[in-house]
């Protein structure tokens, strides 16, 4: 089940496991002051948190970020379900386009969900990224 949540502890635990522990991103890079302004999605299997993403609504533009899925839930379709839920929530808020910054290795995943890359490759926390967008 994917829902909006105020349970930032569960979202942070997932982000810590994936971004800090698995990918080696520095804590100072991962934690910012934007969580309080975001809409947070949390996917659970019962009480077990499995995936999260955060959304920002900026007029007609919606931004999706900090998307991660627990290792044990990868390959199950949960990541795609999180992105679709995020896009639906952004559209519900009146956004006409969703944007995200994708790690280069994840671009094919996002392309399958209708996102198109634009702009140059850039470094985010030591990992090459590229911006992507999709109409809603």
C-alpha positions in Angstrom: 0.0 0.0 0.0 1.3 3.5 -0.9 0.1 6.4 1.1 0.9 10.0 2.0 2.6 9.9 5.3 3.8 12.1 8.2 6.0 9.2 9.4 9.3 10.7 8.5 11.2 8.3 10.7 10.2 5.4 8.4 11.1 7.5 5.3 14.4 8.5 6.8 15.2 4.9 7.7 14.7 3.8 4.1 16.7 6.7 2.8 19.5 6.0 5.2 19.7 2.3 4.2 19.6 3.0 0.5 21.4 6.3 0.0 23.9 6.5 2.9 24.6 2.8 3.6 24.3 1.2 0.1 25.4 4.1 -2.1 27.8 5.8 0.3 26.2 9.3 0.1 27.4 11.5 2.9 24.8 12.3 5.6 25.3 16.0 5.0 24.3 15.5 1.4 21.2 13.4 2.2 19.6 15.4 5.0 18.4 18.8 4.0 15.8 21.3 5.3 13.3 20.5 2.5 11.5 17.5 4.1 9.1 19.9 6.0 7.9 21.4 2.7 7.4 18.0 0.9 4.6 15.6 0.5 6.0 12.2 1.5 4.9 8.9 0.0 5.5 5.6 1.9 5.0 2.1 0.6 4.4 -0.6 3.2 3.7 -4.3 3.4 1.7 -4.3 6.6 3.8 -2.3 9.0 7.0 -3.0 7.1 8.2 0.2 5.2 9.5 -0.8 1.7 9.8 2.4 -0.4 9.5 6.1 -0.2 9.5 9.3 -2.3 9.0 12.9 -1.7 7.1 15.4 -3.8 7.2 19.1 -4.3 4.3 21.0 -5.9 5.5 24.3 -7.5 2.5 25.5 -9.5 2.2 23.5 -12.7 5.5 21.8 -12.0 5.8 18.8 -9.7 9.1 17.4 -8.6 9.8 13.9 -7.4 12.8 13.1 -5.4 14.5 10.8 -2.8 12.9 7.8 -4.5 14.2 4.6 -2.9 13.1 1.0 -2.4 14.4 -1.4 0.2 16.7 -4.0 -1.3 14.3 -6.9 -0.4 11.5 -5.2 -2.5 13.4 -4.4 -5.6 12.3 -6.0 -8.8 8.7 -6.3 -7.6 7.3 -3.3 -9.4 7.2 -1.2 -6.2 9.5 1.5 -7.6 7.2 1.9 -10.7 4.1 2.0 -8.4 5.8 4.7 -6.2 6.4 6.8 -9.3 2.9 6.4 -10.7 1.4 7.2 -7.3 3.7 10.3 -7.1 2.6 11.4 -10.6 -1.1 10.9 -9.7 -0.7 13.0 -6.6 1.0 15.8 -8.5 -1.7 15.7 -11.2 -4.3 15.8 -8.5 -2.6 19.0 -7.1 -2.9 20.6 -10.6 0.6 19.9 -11.9 0.9 19.4 -15.6 4.5 18.1 -15.6 6.6 15.9 -13.3 10.4 16.3 -13.2 13.1 14.4 -11.4 16.9 14.0 -11.2 17.7 10.4 -12.2 20.9 8.6 -11.5 22.3 7.6 -14.9 21.9 3.9 -14.2 18.2 4.5 -13.5 17.3 6.4 -16.7 16.0 3.2 -18.5 13.7 2.6 -15.5 12.2 6.1 -15.8 12.0 6.0 -19.6 9.7 2.9 -19.3 7.5 5.1 -17.1 7.2 7.9 -19.8 10.0 10.2 -18.6 12.4 11.8 -21.1 15.9 13.0 -20.3 16.8 16.7 -20.9 19.8 18.9 -20.1 23.4 17.9 -19.4 24.7 15.2 -17.0 25.5 16.7 -13.6 27.0 15.5 -10.3 24.7 15.1 -7.3 26.4 13.8 -4.1 29.2 12.3 -6.2 26.8 10.4 -8.5 26.1 11.3 -12.1 22.5 12.4 -12.7 20.4 13.7 -15.5 17.1 15.6 -15.3 14.0 13.9 -16.7 10.4 15.1 -17.2 7.0 13.6 -18.1 3.7 15.3 -18.9 0.9 14.6 -16.5 
